[in-house]
Amino acid sequence: MAVLNLFKLDGKVALVTGASKGLGQAIALALAEAGATIVSVSRSPDSGALAQQITALGGCHYTVELDLSQASVTDLQEAVQKAVSLAGRLDILVNNAGIILRSPALDYSEAYWDTLLQVDLKAVFFLSQAAARHMEHNGGGKIINIASLLSFQGGILVPAYAAAKHGVTGITCALANEWASKGINVNAIAPGYMDTDATSALRADSERNQAILNRIPAGYWGQPSDLQGAAVFLASDAAKYVHGTTLVVDGGWMAR
């Protein structure tokens, strides 16, 4: 097989959470351009720009409406089943959706803690579990979790986020250990400092913005498109023997 053919996703179906904007939208578009049908999980039934862009690529798109912050395990299981019912199968799951809630650790509330871990960790695990049950009977599949630089560092004012993202890398390894033999690749991508809505406050702070840029060897904030190649790779047959890894895409931040 020609090596470039290994990256093709023709006939595959990908379920992507948090795909309406930012990193999730860029990943969904990349998977669609590689040939995959996209099912996005959104709090709103209106997928807006994403559906239009996928259609423009000649691709197919469906939406499953679900608020991950309120979702029970049953809701998460049903979301996967809806994706299968809409698109006929499920080959790829991208657990991209996440939130960040900032507060000093001494004042961090139980409500903040529970909400953040619900979205950033609990939903990741139970969506993966439900997807893997389907993939096991379908000859395998790919699960890609979106981690963070705070999967390796502690950060400031974000104790729950750091805990959740450390957890994401942990369950990525744990699930890979159990599911690699089933033909299910479980891996993660850890983005660096990216130009998204979540970092707008940091970029607006001239002092903090410059401090971050000074630490990034590449010298600039990453763009959502910088994750597209990594996502297509991990979703494709090119990554057939890649299990339990976290691919850091950070402009060199972790190398400093």
C-alpha positions as CSV (number, residue, x, y, z in Angstrom):
1,M,0.0,0.0,0.0
2,A,1.3,3.5,-0.9
3,V,2.2,5.2,2.3
4,L,-0.1,8.2,1.7
5,N,-3.0,5.8,1.4
6,L,-2.5,4.9,5.0
7,F,-3.8,8.3,6.0
8,K,-7.1,8.0,4.1
9,L,-10.3,7.8,6.2
10,D,-12.7,6.9,3.4
11,G,-15.7,5.1,4.7
12,K,-14.9,5.8,8.3
13,V,-17.2,7.5,10.8
14,A,-15.8,9.8,13.4
15,L,-17.7,11.1,16.5
16,V,-16.2,14.4,17.7
17,T,-17.1,16.2,20.9
18,G,-16.8,20.0,21.1
19,A,-16.6,20.3,17.3
20,S,-18.5,23.5,16.9
21,K,-15.4,25.8,17.2
22,G,-11.7,25.9,18.0
23,L,-9.7,22.8,18.2
24,G,-12.6,20.4,17.8
25,Q,-13.8,22.1,14.6
26,A,-10.3,22.0,13.1
27,I,-10.0,18.3,13.9
28,A,-13.4,17.5,12.6
29,L,-12.7,19.3,9.3
30,A,-9.4,17.5,8.9
31,L,-11.0,14.1,9.4
32,A,-13.7,15.0,6.9
33,E,-11.2,16.1,4.4
34,A,-9.4,12.8,4.8
35,G,-12.7,11.1,3.9
36,A,-14.5,10.5,7.2
37,T,-18.2,11.1,7.9
38,I,-18.5,13.4,11.0
39,V,-20.9,13.1,13.8
40,S,-20.5,16.0,16.2
41,V,-21.7,16.2,19.8
42,S,-23.1,19.6,20.6
43,R,-25.3,21.3,23.1
44,S,-27.3,22.8,20.2
45,P,-28.9,20.9,17.3
46,D,-27.6,23.7,15.0
47,S,-24.1,22.7,13.9
48,G,-23.8,25.9,11.9
49,A,-20.5,26.6,10.3
50,L,-19.1,23.1,10.8
51,A,-21.8,21.4,8.8
52,Q,-21.5,24.0,6.0
53,Q,-17.7,23.6,5.8
54,I,-18.0,19.8,5.7
55,T,-20.6,19.9,3.0
56,A,-18.3,22.3,1.0
57,L,-15.7,19.5,1.3
58,G,-18.1,17.1,-0.2
59,G,-18.5,15.3,3.1
60,C,-21.3,14.1,5.3
61,H,-22.2,15.5,8.8
62,Y,-24.6,14.6,11.5
63,T,-25.2,16.2,15.0
64,V,-26.1,14.5,18.3
65,E,-27.5,17.0,20.7
66,L,-26.1,16.6,24.3
67,D,-24.8,18.8,27.1
68,L,-21.9,17.0,28.5
69,S,-22.0,19.0,31.7
70,Q,-25.4,17.5,32.5
71,A,-25.0,14.1,30.8
72,S,-25.5,10.9,32.8
73,V,-23.6,7.7,31.8
74,T,-26.8,6.5,30.1
75,D,-26.9,9.8,28.1
76,L,-23.3,9.2,27.0
77,Q,-24.1,5.7,26.0
78,E,-27.1,6.8,24.0
79,A,-25.1,9.5,22.2
80,V,-22.8,6.8,20.9
81,Q,-25.7,4.7,19.9
82,K,-27.3,7.6,18.1
83,A,-24.1,8.2,16.2
84,V,-24.1,4.6,15.0
85,S,-27.8,4.8,14.1
86,L,-27.3,8.1,12.1
87,A,-24.1,7.1,10.3
88,G,-24.3,3.3,10.3
89,R,-21.1,2.6,12.2
90,L,-18.4,4.2,14.4
91,D,-14.7,3.9,13.7
92,I,-13.2,7.0,15.4
93,L,-13.9,8.9,18.7
94,V,-12.3,12.2,19.4
95,N,-12.9,13.3,23.0
96,N,-12.1,17.0,22.5
97,A,-14.8,18.8,24.5
98,G,-13.5,20.5,27.7
99,I,-13.9,23.4,30.0
100,I,-11.6,25.3,32.2
101,L,-12.7,27.0,35.5
102,R,-10.2,29.2,37.2
103,S,-10.0,30.0,40.9
104,P,-7.4,29.9,43.7
105,A,-7.0,26.5,45.1
106,L,-7.9,27.7,48.6
107,D,-11.2,29.0,47.3
108,Y,-12.0,26.3,44.7
109,S,-15.6,25.2,45.0
110,E,-17.1,21.8,44.9
111,A,-19.4,22.9,42.1
112,Y,-16.4,24.0,40.0
113,W,-14.6,20.7,40.7
114,D,-17.6,18.5,39.9
115,T,-18.6,20.3,36.8
116,L,-15.1,20.3,35.3
117,L,-14.3,16.7,36.1
118,Q,-17.7,15.7,34.7
119,V,-16.9,17.3,31.3
120,D,-13.2,16.9,31.1
121,L,-12.7,13.4,32.5
122,K,-15.9,11.4,33.3
123,A,-17.4,12.0,29.9
124,V,-14.1,11.1,28.3
125,F,-14.1,7.7,30.0
126,F,-17.7,6.7,29.5
127,L,-17.9,7.9,25.9
128,S,-14.7,5.8,25.3
129,Q,-16.3,2.8,27.0
130,A,-19.4,3.0,25.0
131,A,-17.5,3.5,21.7
132,A,-15.2,0.6,22.5
133,R,-18.1,-1.8,23.1
134,H,-19.2,-1.0,19.5
135,M,-15.7,-1.0,18.0
136,E,-14.8,-4.4,19.6
137,H,-17.6,-6.0,17.5
138,N,-16.7,-3.9,14.4
139,G,-13.1,-5.0,14.0
140,G,-11.4,-2.2,16.0
141,G,-11.3,1.6,16.0
142,K,-9.4,4.7,17.1
143,I,-10.0,6.8,20.2
144,I,-8.2,10.1,20.4
145,N,-8.3,12.1,23.7
146,I,-7.4,15.7,23.9
147,A,-5.0,16.2,26.8
148,S,-3.0,19.4,27.6
149,L,0.3,20.7,28.7
150,L,-1.3,20.6,32.1
151,S,-1.3,16.8,31.8
152,F,2.3,17.2,32.7
153,Q,2.4,20.5,34.7
154,G,0.3,22.0,37.5
155,G,-0.6,25.4,36.2
156,I,-1.9,28.3,38.3
157,L,-5.6,28.7,39.4
158,V,-6.7,25.5,37.6
159,P,-6.4,22.6,40.1
160,A,-9.4,20.7,38.7
161,Y,-8.3,21.2,35.1
162,A,-4.8,19.9,35.9
163,A,-6.2,16.9,37.7
164,A,-8.6,16.1,34.9
165,K,-5.9,16.4,32.2
166,H,-3.5,14.3,34.2
167,G,-6.4,11.8,34.4
168,V,-6.8,11.9,30.6
169,T,-3.3,10.8,30.0
170,G,-3.7,8.2,32.6
171,I,-6.8,6.6,31.2
172,T,-5.3,6.9,27.7
173,C,-2.6,4.5,28.9
174,A,-4.9,2.3,30.9
175,L,-7.4,1.8,28.1
176,A,-4.6,1.2,25.5
177,N,-3.3,-1.6,27.8
178,E,-6.7,-3.3,27.8
179,W,-7.9,-2.6,24.2
180,A,-4.9,-2.8,22.0
181,S,-5.4,-6.5,21.6
182,K,-9.0,-5.7,20.4
183,G,-7.7,-3.6,17.5
184,I,-8.6,-0.4,19.3
185,N,-5.9,2.3,19.4
186,V,-6.3,4.7,22.3
187,N,-4.0,7.8,22.1
188,A,-4.0,11.4,23.1
189,I,-2.9,14.8,21.7
190,A,-1.6,17.4,24.1
191,P,-1.9,20.9,22.5
192,G,0.4,23.7,23.6
193,Y,-0.7,27.3,24.0
194,M,-3.3,27.6,21.2
195,D,-5.1,30.7,19.8
196,T,-8.6,29.8,20.8
197,D,-11.4,31.4,22.9
198,A,-10.1,29.6,26.0
199,T,-6.9,31.5,25.9
200,S,-8.3,34.9,24.9
201,A,-7.7,36.4,28.4
202,L,-4.1,35.3,28.4
203,R,-3.4,36.7,24.9
204,A,-5.1,40.0,25.9
205,D,-2.7,40.4,28.9
206,S,0.3,41.9,27.3
207,E,2.7,40.8,30.1
208,R,1.4,37.3,30.3
209,N,1.2,36.9,26.5
210,Q,4.9,37.9,26.1
211,A,6.0,35.6,28.9
212,I,4.3,32.7,27.2
213,L,5.8,33.6,23.8
214,N,9.2,33.9,25.3
215,R,8.9,30.2,26.6
216,I,7.7,28.8,23.2
217,P,10.7,27.9,21.0
218,A,8.6,28.3,17.9
219,G,7.8,31.9,19.0
220,Y,4.1,32.0,18.3
221,W,0.8,30.7,19.6
222,G,-0.4,27.5,17.9
223,Q,-3.4,27.6,15.6
224,P,-6.2,25.0,15.7
225,S,-5.0,23.8,12.3
226,D,-1.7,22.8,13.8
227,L,-3.5,19.8,15.3
228,Q,-5.0,18.6,12.1
229,G,-2.1,16.4,10.9
230,A,-1.7,14.8,14.3
231,A,-5.4,14.0,14.5
232,V,-5.5,12.4,11.0
233,F,-2.4,10.4,11.8
234,L,-3.8,8.9,15.0
235,A,-7.2,8.3,13.4
236,S,-5.6,6.4,10.4
237,D,-4.0,3.1,9.6
238,A,-0.7,5.0,9.6
239,A,-0.9,4.8,13.4
240,K,-1.8,1.1,13.5
241,Y,1.0,0.2,16.0
242,V,0.7,3.4,18.1
243,H,-1.0,2.7,21.4
244,G,-1.2,4.6,24.7
245,T,0.9,7.6,23.5
246,T,0.3,11.3,24.1
247,L,1.5,13.3,21.2
248,V,2.6,16.8,22.3
249,V,1.9,19.6,19.7
250,D,3.3,22.6,21.5
251,G,5.8,24.6,19.5
252,G,8.6,23.1,21.7
253,W,7.2,24.3,25.0
254,M,7.9,21.0,26.8
255,A,11.4,20.8,25.5
256,R,12.4,23.9,27.5
